[in-house]
Amino acid sequence: MTLRVEQFGDVCRVRMTSVGISNRGTVKVGDPIALFETDLEAVNLGFDISADGKSIVMARAVSDESNSPRRRFILVQRWLDEFEKH
C-alpha cells in the first residue's frame, strides 16, 4: 500500500494505491494501481489492512444534519474483485 498526498488549495487529498512486490533473488516492484482517493483527515484518523490484503478499514469523520461530528466505519470488502473483472 502506498499513499500519495496532493494539495488542492486548502484541501489535501490522498490517493491510496496497491503495488505488487516480489522477492525472488532480486526485489521487483510493480506498477501502482489506484484503489481510491480520500481526504488527509481520514488517513490521519487511521486505517488498517486485513492480513489477507482483501479489506481496508478506515475511520472517517462525518456530520449529520446538526453539523456535529460523529464517527462511523466504512468497510470495503472484496475490493480486489473490481480489478479482476476487467
Steps between C-alpha positions, in 0.01 A plus 500: 500500500636838406363845577529805277400834653396782267410854603215680321477845654410444865398138446738203521396186314664162544509239223523145635676263262606137497844395381605141439840402640690177432825383652637209299871568504446868425230735619255603229237768551197503272303792366269675748127432465273780628248368752318812615545858615410643838578807707808534719287510815374146432857371474600688815211334688659169412448200276590134498536232236386146572761224518379353169518844332136488388351763732588853606339650810504878547349735755342809346341801665148570371243764587127464544240770439594683821864526381626318809785266405455130564690194389399195301681217329496442126598142425625434148492127429626309200649815347742295291203334326446827311838463330448135412182584304690710244 
